[in-house]
Amino acid sequence: MSFDRRSVILLVVLTIAWGVNWPIMKLGVAHFPAMGFRLLCMAGGVLALGLALRVRGEPLRVPPGQWPTVVRLALFNMVVWHLLAICAVKMLSSGRAAILGYTMPIWAVVWGLVLYRERIGAAAWTGIACALTGTVLLLSGELAALAGSPAGTLLMLCAAAGWGLGTQMMKRSRIEMPVGVLTFWMLVVTLPFLLLGTLAFESGWRLPDAVEWGAIAYNAVVVFAYCHLVWFVLARSLPPVVSSLSVMFIPVVGVFSGMWLLGEQPHWQDYAAIVLMFAALASVLLVPLLRRRLREARSG
């Protein structure tokens, strides 16, 4: 595990940028085809990330024999997540969608236990318990609304389960290529699936208006070209439980930014969930660092 000051800064920026995007997405798909919106965002993200990699001088070549791994990682980390999540966002409020989407850490733990016989320490179990309790609190005030949107709820839970499996796969992949190049090609692999979904299930295409173009630009540059890159760096460098729980504060940002942008009102459960999410983060990020410092002090 290598979690230094740079990783902390990246995680904070990732949390804010990704959390704010939930109400931004809701604005973007309010009157625009959802998969078409995601297709334009991802296409812009491919261009932005490809340009950034070229400026940095990184070759976009995929090493021989690595394409099956790239496609497999893209299917769970990108295709399942983006296809199902963007459809669910249209059916749910931005806050509810964010909360359900970030049950991902729980699914990552389940996949680790079932498929990989992963051992989880006491601190990680504490973090999981805090994160799960915080998620339940955030959902407690939304149960009636969620019951009225069973399709959106099911789609978002399936998206989260797929992303959780993809997180486990990302950590265990033995692919020999830079994370930026891997992210670029996973986005490219996902584009045809979004195009097929758009052509098969959506109609009423038109040019986006100013608000929709703004949401598309934010997603292309900030979410796809930056957030995905940072996330896959963390997912490959940290244990799956740690990387998964480290993003649990994103739904809190999503809920409160949705209140700010969309006029929703906070409840006591939202504030209690913040405390629990902080506890979850501390258990997987601060506790291991403190233990390491204590060992170093004793050995020194």
Secondary structure, 3 states (H helix, E strand, C coil): CCCCHHHHHHHHHHHHHHHHHHHHHHHHHCCCCHHHHHHHHHHHHHHHHHHHHHHCCCCCCCCCCCHHHHHHHHHHHHHHHHHHHHHHHHHCCHHHHHHHHCCHHHHHHHHHHHHHCCCCCHHHHHHHHHHHHHHHHHHHCCHHHHHCCHHHHHHHHHHHHHHHHHHHHHHHCCCCCCHHHHHHHHHHHHHHHHHHHHHHHCCCCCCCCHHHHHHHHHHHHHHHHHHHHHHHHHHHHCCHHHHHHCCCCHHHHHHHHHHHHHCCCCCHHHHHHHHHHHHHHHHHHHHHHHHHHHHHHHHC
